[in-house]
Amino acid sequence: MKQKRPFHVMIIPTLGCPSKCAYCWSSEVGSPIMSIEIVKDIVAWLKDFRNDPVTFTFHGGEPLLAGADFYRVVLPMLSTKLEHIEPNFALQTNLWKLTPELAEVLFEYNIPIGSSLDGPQKLNDLQRSEGYYERTMKGYELAKSHGLQVQFICTFTSYSVQFKEQIFNHFLENGLALKLHPALPSLRSDEPDKWALSPEKYGELLVYLMDRYLENLNRIEVRNINDYCRCVLTRRGTVCTFVDCMENTFAVGPDGSIYPCYRFVGMPEYVMGHVHDRPSQKDLAESAVGLLMRHFKEYVDEECKGCKHIRYCRGGCPYNAMASTSGEIMGVDPHCPAYKRIFDEIADRFNEEMMGSVGLETDVSVESVKAVRPAIMPLIRKLASN
């Protein structure tokens, strides 16, 4: 039997957003709301596009600006008319526009929600705008009361990284799982590096958070560390940053334009096609943008061929690689040093502890290693059992 290759389509109902986050690069004032006709075109495009399971993620901007009536029509349409490709759904929102009506619709389709919180209220609102924390937590309580599952992404910036202890403790004390993003340079910003977290600082942050996670394994989940461990142990990428996303990830903007990822939505030079034209996989792959993405893949094959992590890292995110060079492919993801640092840290600890467990001698005793840093094997066992 032919092996299924799940793919991902991000639907961007609007690039509009009521929040004014200082480092945001994915919102656009005055952006229109996607029409139902565009959604019908998405269905027609995907009907014979490929016979693999699909995940639809509603992203933005702020996707809840589309309103309850939009989702009442769109969710059953995608579910029934594309039933043959087994659609799943997810949604990324700041929760400000969540209503009981919307919550009921999302619960009916068992949609997990991703939201954003950068730590304690004062720090969060400094980065994400005054009143953000209170409005998001109000939406969070509403979501929980309707049985919706919400997980938060925490964006670390060049400013907030100095408060990493307070941020971790906030998530720990409030019983919230932590998924982190480093603030990124943007192709759409006049000051692309203003908030961006340097690779060196990001690497230090990842090791710090891994240590704190291992010390509090039964009290919190740091999802990124789980993902990095899975990469090292399975020898394959497990999240979009570390896979060949080309030809398996697409984003559809409010006007029906197709892009290689939501990060490019709104930039005409990165349009691969339009849903009303029903482009095939070959059409998209052979578009100018499709060829650019393939060029990144080929660049990684050559540039990273000597790296022990290439199989599961794949050069990181192509958007990140291009954002720091004005859209040109002149390097891999600039966070490469951070990825190498955490991958090496995980592999080294795992090997040292494994060798110690079978009585093999090493240059550094396992006992002295354990005295300096927490053991990783309890996390490995936890991931394996799941």
Wavefront OBJ file of the C-alpha trace (Angstrom):
o trace
v 0.000 0.000 0.000
v 1.108 3.524 -0.746
v 2.184 5.275 2.450
v 0.095 8.304 3.384
v 1.932 11.641 3.598
v -0.118 14.044 5.729
v -0.098 17.647 4.550
v -1.023 20.978 6.081
v -3.124 23.838 4.729
v -3.238 27.051 6.740
v -6.361 29.107 6.120
v -5.929 32.820 6.843
v -9.459 34.287 7.116
v -7.971 37.759 7.606
v -4.669 39.469 8.333
v -6.515 41.959 10.529
v -5.955 41.799 14.287
v -7.237 43.889 17.231
v -3.931 43.500 19.071
v -0.831 45.610 18.438
v 2.037 43.343 19.446
v 5.355 45.182 19.223
v 7.198 42.480 17.274
v 4.299 41.222 15.121
v 4.848 40.797 11.375
v 1.710 38.895 10.392
v -1.112 41.432 10.752
v -2.392 44.049 8.321
v -4.733 46.936 9.099
v -7.827 46.908 6.898
v -7.377 43.324 5.727
v -10.628 41.876 4.334
v -12.399 38.793 5.692
v -12.231 35.672 3.512
v -15.501 35.040 1.687
v -17.385 31.756 1.675
v -16.810 31.661 -2.096
v -13.060 31.442 -1.474
v -13.644 28.537 0.902
v -15.689 26.810 -1.817
v -12.699 27.322 -4.123
v -10.412 25.763 -1.472
v -12.681 22.704 -1.397
v -12.716 22.450 -5.195
v -8.917 22.847 -5.337
v -8.242 20.146 -2.758
v -10.878 17.670 -3.936
v -8.449 15.979 -6.314
v -5.206 17.653 -5.195
v -3.790 14.643 -3.335
v -5.135 11.638 -1.493
v -3.458 12.205 1.872
v -4.800 13.289 5.288
v -4.945 17.064 5.711
v -4.818 19.354 8.723
v -6.417 22.776 8.372
v -5.108 25.454 10.735
v -7.024 28.721 10.918
v -4.405 31.400 11.458
v -3.976 35.129 10.980
v -3.966 37.955 11.847
v -6.834 37.034 14.108
v -8.984 34.251 12.622
v -11.878 34.742 15.066
v -12.595 38.099 13.406
v -14.344 36.017 10.733
v -17.116 35.363 13.277
v -19.305 32.437 14.296
v -21.353 32.421 11.075
v -18.182 31.910 9.014
v -17.160 28.831 11.011
v -20.723 27.449 11.070
v -20.565 27.255 7.282
v -16.869 26.534 6.714
v -16.272 23.687 9.181
v -19.057 21.388 7.926
v -18.155 22.256 4.340
v -14.521 21.219 4.764
v -15.465 18.184 6.868
v -18.043 16.676 4.532
v -16.872 17.685 1.064
v -13.272 16.672 1.810
v -14.104 13.670 3.938
v -11.949 11.442 1.724
v -8.784 13.212 2.960
v -9.727 12.958 6.631
v -9.539 16.642 7.624
v -8.426 17.691 11.097
v -8.572 21.235 12.425
v -6.611 23.610 14.647
v -6.831 27.326 15.354
v -4.367 30.002 16.500
v -5.945 33.001 18.232
v -5.372 35.585 20.941
v -8.888 34.631 22.246
v -10.110 38.227 22.471
v -12.998 37.619 20.082
v -14.062 34.266 21.499
v -17.783 34.193 22.347
v -19.942 31.422 23.822
v -21.428 31.019 20.340
v -17.997 30.556 18.722
v -16.804 28.288 21.512
v -19.741 25.938 20.907
v -18.950 25.720 17.188
v -15.259 25.011 17.837
v -16.072 22.403 20.486
v -18.427 20.588 18.103
v -15.452 19.992 15.783
v -13.010 19.211 18.594
v -10.638 22.012 17.565
v -7.516 22.494 19.704
v -6.588 26.125 20.231
v -3.181 27.717 20.301
v -2.901 31.129 21.905
v -0.092 33.454 22.951
v 1.157 34.623 26.319
v 4.621 36.036 26.955
v 4.723 35.609 30.725
v 3.534 37.699 33.687
v 1.023 40.448 32.940
v 3.380 43.427 33.082
v 5.979 41.866 30.788
v 3.364 40.395 28.469
v 1.558 43.716 28.027
v 4.814 45.568 27.430
v 5.443 43.365 24.388
v 1.903 42.577 23.265
v 0.003 45.811 24.112
v -1.772 47.188 27.176
v -4.666 45.022 28.340
v -3.607 41.995 26.282
v -3.060 39.690 29.257
v -6.426 40.365 30.853
v -8.366 39.961 27.598
v -6.570 36.760 26.625
v -7.032 35.165 30.038
v -10.727 36.089 29.946
v -10.978 34.255 26.626
v -8.990 31.360 28.081
v -11.468 30.928 30.947
v -14.355 31.028 28.474
v -12.672 28.409 26.307
v -12.076 26.117 29.284
v -15.664 26.465 30.442
v -16.765 25.157 27.031
v -14.423 22.175 27.118
v -11.879 23.568 24.657
v -8.196 22.649 24.962
v -5.878 25.694 24.920
v -2.090 25.749 24.870
v 0.029 28.890 24.906
v 3.008 29.936 22.840
v 5.470 32.230 24.612
v 7.556 34.492 22.394
v 10.966 35.315 23.813
v 12.453 38.556 22.522
v 15.850 40.188 22.925
v 14.247 42.049 25.851
v 12.200 39.365 27.596
v 14.930 36.694 27.547
v 16.567 38.438 30.512
v 13.444 37.541 32.534
v 13.448 33.851 31.587
v 13.239 32.691 35.211
v 10.151 34.789 35.954
v 8.522 33.655 32.706
v 9.154 29.962 33.376
v 7.891 30.294 36.944
v 4.718 32.017 35.715
v 3.853 29.087 33.473
v 4.836 26.591 36.185
v 2.810 28.233 38.940
v -0.273 28.637 36.741
v -0.242 25.045 35.482
v 0.270 26.048 31.855
v 2.240 24.030 29.297
v 5.000 26.083 27.703
v 5.796 26.250 24.014
v 8.280 28.917 23.046
v 9.086 30.831 19.904
v 12.078 33.112 19.453
v 11.151 36.539 18.076
v 12.160 36.505 14.414
v 13.343 39.010 11.850
v 10.629 39.813 9.306
v 10.532 40.288 5.551
v 7.710 42.799 6.150
v 9.433 45.037 8.721
v 11.532 48.173 8.340
v 13.355 47.153 11.546
v 13.580 43.376 11.144
v 16.036 42.771 13.981
v 14.644 45.127 16.634
v 13.071 42.406 18.812
v 14.789 39.366 17.324
v 16.435 36.934 19.724
v 20.037 36.147 18.806
v 21.006 32.507 18.113
v 23.453 32.560 21.027
v 20.815 33.766 23.478
v 18.306 31.322 22.076
v 20.697 28.405 22.568
v 21.315 29.443 26.173
v 17.574 29.782 26.725
v 16.841 26.297 25.385
v 19.411 24.671 27.689
v 18.131 26.692 30.658
v 14.524 25.678 29.974
v 15.497 22.049 29.514
v 17.180 22.028 32.923
v 14.177 23.665 34.589
v 11.815 21.280 32.797
v 13.784 18.228 33.924
v 13.698 19.527 37.491
v 9.902 19.908 37.327
v 8.957 17.051 35.027
v 5.726 16.209 36.823
v 4.580 19.818 37.088
v 4.984 21.300 33.606
v 5.490 20.408 29.965
v 7.936 22.305 27.745
v 6.770 21.127 24.353
v 9.822 22.305 22.394
v 12.147 20.190 24.514
v 9.906 17.183 23.858
v 10.183 17.897 20.121
v 13.972 18.257 20.195
v 14.292 14.984 22.093
v 12.082 13.177 19.594
v 14.195 14.528 16.731
v 17.411 13.212 18.272
v 15.989 9.836 19.271
v 13.937 9.057 16.152
v 16.411 10.681 13.744
v 13.644 12.534 11.949
v 12.053 15.967 12.174
v 8.843 16.049 14.191
v 7.759 19.711 13.833
v 7.595 22.033 10.832
v 10.876 23.807 11.625
v 12.777 20.558 11.153
v 11.189 18.899 8.128
v 11.148 19.445 4.400
v 7.918 21.449 4.500
v 8.116 22.174 0.767
v 5.153 20.700 -1.110
v 3.570 19.538 2.170
v 2.610 22.911 3.669
v 0.548 25.653 2.055
v -1.278 28.757 3.215
v -4.326 30.386 1.632
v -4.708 34.122 2.145
v -8.014 36.011 2.485
v -8.214 36.538 -1.300
v -7.492 32.887 -2.156
v -3.825 33.331 -3.031
v -1.683 30.299 -2.206
v 1.656 30.694 -0.389
v 4.258 28.206 0.879
v 3.503 29.135 4.519
v 1.424 31.608 6.512
v 4.535 33.649 7.193
v 4.558 34.773 3.561
v 0.847 35.675 3.348
v 0.236 39.226 2.154
v 3.457 39.481 0.127
v 2.570 39.259 -3.599
v 6.068 38.153 -4.591
v 5.526 34.878 -2.683
v 2.217 33.874 -4.282
v 2.410 30.368 -5.785
v -1.038 30.324 -7.375
v -4.726 30.912 -6.642
v -7.362 28.469 -5.436
v -9.828 29.366 -8.197
v -7.292 28.082 -10.758
v -7.180 24.638 -9.048
v -3.373 24.335 -9.325
v -1.908 20.837 -9.164
v 1.015 19.804 -6.975
v 3.205 20.095 -10.065
v 1.905 23.598 -10.845
v 2.780 24.842 -7.365
v 6.160 23.099 -7.300
v 7.113 24.646 -10.642
v 5.995 28.179 -9.748
v 8.740 30.737 -9.111
v 8.152 30.473 -5.367
v 8.024 26.680 -5.510
v 11.400 26.653 -7.256
v 12.774 29.067 -4.640
v 11.723 26.708 -1.856
v 13.266 23.761 -3.686
v 16.460 25.785 -4.028
v 16.556 26.079 -0.222
v 16.256 22.313 0.081
v 19.123 21.799 -2.378
v 21.189 24.455 -0.587
v 20.744 22.585 2.704
v 21.725 19.279 1.097
v 25.054 20.804 0.073
v 25.715 23.271 2.897
v 24.809 20.926 5.767
v 25.950 17.582 4.367
v 28.703 17.283 6.975
v 26.429 18.044 9.938
v 25.381 15.121 12.127
v 21.960 16.711 12.629
v 21.039 17.204 8.950
v 18.695 14.234 8.766
v 16.235 15.710 11.256
v 17.093 19.418 11.202
v 17.037 20.043 7.444
v 18.535 23.508 7.821
v 15.695 24.801 9.964
v 12.973 27.102 8.644
v 13.350 28.491 5.091
v 11.439 31.648 6.037
v 13.913 32.338 8.843
v 16.763 31.788 6.413
v 15.363 34.276 3.909
v 14.091 36.892 6.377
v 17.606 37.921 7.383
v 18.826 38.203 3.758
v 15.962 40.143 2.118
v 14.461 37.041 0.555
v 17.671 35.608 -0.877
v 18.909 32.118 -0.041
v 22.387 32.798 1.257
v 22.411 30.607 4.351
v 20.385 28.251 6.503
v 18.109 29.236 9.384
v 20.178 31.735 11.436
v 19.162 29.906 14.606
v 21.306 26.977 13.469
v 23.813 27.474 16.354
v 20.943 27.278 18.863
v 19.570 24.110 17.270
v 22.997 22.497 17.287
v 23.508 23.411 20.912
v 20.292 21.838 22.163
v 20.594 18.789 19.894
v 24.152 18.212 21.134
v 23.109 18.728 24.746
v 20.342 16.141 24.469
v 22.531 13.604 22.635
v 25.459 14.043 25.039
v 23.330 13.620 28.155
v 21.519 10.634 26.709
v 24.785 8.906 25.726
v 26.485 9.624 29.060
v 23.547 8.312 31.046
v 23.153 5.251 28.831
v 26.834 4.392 29.106
v 26.711 4.891 32.845
v 23.687 2.621 33.147
v 25.523 -0.293 31.523
v 28.733 0.283 33.446
v 30.882 1.653 30.616
v 33.688 4.016 31.504
v 33.642 7.615 30.249
v 36.018 10.515 30.613
v 33.491 12.253 32.854
v 31.776 10.221 35.539
v 28.015 10.026 35.337
v 27.840 10.946 39.003
v 29.646 14.238 38.419
v 27.442 15.006 35.412
v 24.300 14.371 37.432
v 25.581 16.688 40.144
v 25.826 19.522 37.628
v 22.753 18.991 35.465
v 19.468 17.088 35.756
v 19.145 13.644 34.161
v 17.379 13.397 30.820
v 16.423 9.714 30.985
v 13.178 10.308 32.961
v 11.976 12.541 30.124
v 13.031 9.992 27.493
v 11.073 7.285 29.315
v 8.073 9.581 29.609
v 8.093 10.338 25.868
v 8.554 6.667 25.008
v 5.591 5.651 27.158
v 3.390 8.134 25.319
l 1 2 3 4 5 6 7 8 9 10 11 12 13 14 15 16 17 18 19 20 21 22 23 24 25 26 27 28 29 30 31 32 33 34 35 36 37 38 39 40 41 42 43 44 45 46 47 48 49 50 51 52 53 54 55 56 57 58 59 60 61 62 63 64 65 66 67 68 69 70 71 72 73 74 75 76 77 78 79 80 81 82 83 84 85 86 87 88 89 90 91 92 93 94 95 96 97 98 99 100 101 102 103 104 105 106 107 108 109 110 111 112 113 114 115 116 117 118 119 120 121 122 123 124 125 126 127 128 129 130 131 132 133 134 135 136 137 138 139 140 141 142 143 144 145 146 147 148 149 150 151 152 153 154 155 156 157 158 159 160 161 162 163 164 165 166 167 168 169 170 171 172 173 174 175 176 177 178 179 180 181 182 183 184 185 186 187 188 189 190 191 192 193 194 195 196 197 198 199 200 201 202 203 204 205 206 207 208 209 210 211 212 213 214 215 216 217 218 219 220 221 222 223 224 225 226 227 228 229 230 231 232 233 234 235 236 237 238 239 240 241 242 243 244 245 246 247 248 249 250 251 252 253 254 255 256 257 258 259 260 261 262 263 264 265 266 267 268 269 270 271 272 273 274 275 276 277 278 279 280 281 282 283 284 285 286 287 288 289 290 291 292 293 294 295 296 297 298 299 300 301 302 303 304 305 306 307 308 309 310 311 312 313 314 315 316 317 318 319 320 321 322 323 324 325 326 327 328 329 330 331 332 333 334 335 336 337 338 339 340 341 342 343 344 345 346 347 348 349 350 351 352 353 354 355 356 357 358 359 360 361 362 363 364 365 366 367 368 369 370 371 372 373 374 375 376 377 378 379 380 381 382 383 384 385 386
